[in-house]
């Protein structure tokens, strides 16, 4: 019963109130249409790449990251070999012993 009352009320209100153009109507879209921009020629201005200083900074950051990843890879290799009982000559700055302190019979660096 409530649904039928709501439908009848909606029908009456749609007939009584004045219609406005909706957002998807042709009249609304015609009013909102903006002029299309001119296509931009990619050759009209020079390519703007990184400067010499920016390129140097990017390469420096990349080399630091590469060195960090190399250290992580070497630590993982040493840990994997340690689980197998193999001494890997792994050392680092400030280590209490040099790489030569390891037995060289198992792995060659």
C-alpha positions in Angstrom: 0.0 0.0 0.0 2.8 2.4 0.9 4.6 1.7 -2.3 1.5 2.5 -4.4 1.0 5.8 -2.5 4.6 6.7 -3.0 4.4 6.0 -6.8 1.2 8.1 -7.1 2.8 11.0 -5.2 5.9 10.8 -7.3 3.7 10.9 -10.5 1.7 13.9 -9.3 4.9 15.8 -8.3 6.5 15.1 -11.6 3.5 16.6 -13.5 3.0 19.6 -11.2 6.6 20.9 -10.8 8.4 22.6 -13.8 11.1 20.6 -15.5 14.7 21.8 -15.4 17.2 20.5 -17.8 19.1 17.7 -16.1 22.8 17.2 -16.2 22.6 14.7 -19.0 20.1 16.5 -21.2 21.0 17.9 -24.6 20.2 21.4 -23.5 22.5 21.3 -20.5 25.3 19.7 -22.4 25.0 22.4 -25.2 25.3 25.1 -22.6 28.3 23.6 -20.9 30.3 22.8 -24.1 33.7 24.5 -24.1 35.7 25.2 -27.2 38.1 22.4 -27.9 41.7 23.3 -27.4 44.1 23.4 -30.4 46.2 20.2 -30.6 49.8 20.8 -29.4 52.6 20.0 -31.7 55.3 18.0 -29.7 58.0 19.5 -31.9 57.0 23.1 -31.1 59.2 23.3 -28.0 62.5 21.6 -27.2 62.7 18.5 -25.0 63.2 19.3 -21.4 65.3 16.6 -19.9 67.3 16.6 -16.6 70.2 18.9 -16.3 73.7 17.8 -15.8 73.5 18.3 -12.1 70.1 16.5 -11.8 71.5 13.5 -13.8 74.6 13.3 -11.6 72.4 13.3 -8.4 70.1 10.6 -9.9 73.1 8.4 -10.7 74.6 9.0 -7.3 71.4 7.9 -5.6 71.2 4.9 -7.8 74.8 3.9 -7.0 74.1 4.1 -3.3 71.0 1.9 -3.7 73.0 -0.6 -5.7 75.7 -0.8 -3.1 73.1 -1.3 -0.3 71.5 -4.1 -2.3 74.9 -5.7 -2.8 75.5 -5.7 0.9 72.1 -7.2 1.6 72.7 -9.9 -1.0 76.1 -10.8 0.5 74.6 -11.0 4.0 71.8 -13.3 2.8 74.4 -15.5 1.0 76.5 -15.7 4.2 73.4 -16.6 6.2 72.4 -19.3 3.7 75.8 -20.8 3.7 76.0 -20.7 7.5 72.9 -22.8 7.7 74.8 -25.4 5.6 77.8 -25.2 7.9 80.0 -23.3 5.4 82.2 -20.4 6.5 81.7 -17.5 4.0 84.4 -14.8 4.1 81.9 -12.0 4.8 83.2 -8.8 6.4 82.0 -5.2 6.8 83.4 -1.9 7.9 84.2 -2.0 11.6 84.2 -5.9 11.7 86.1 -7.4 14.6 88.0 -9.7 12.2 89.1 -9.5 8.6 88.0 -11.7 5.7 91.3 -13.5 5.9 90.4 -14.9 9.3 87.9 -17.3 7.6 88.9 -20.8 6.5 89.3 -20.7 2.7 88.7 -24.4 2.1 85.0 -24.1 1.5 84.1 -21.1 -0.6 86.2 -18.9 -2.9 85.2 -15.3 -3.0 
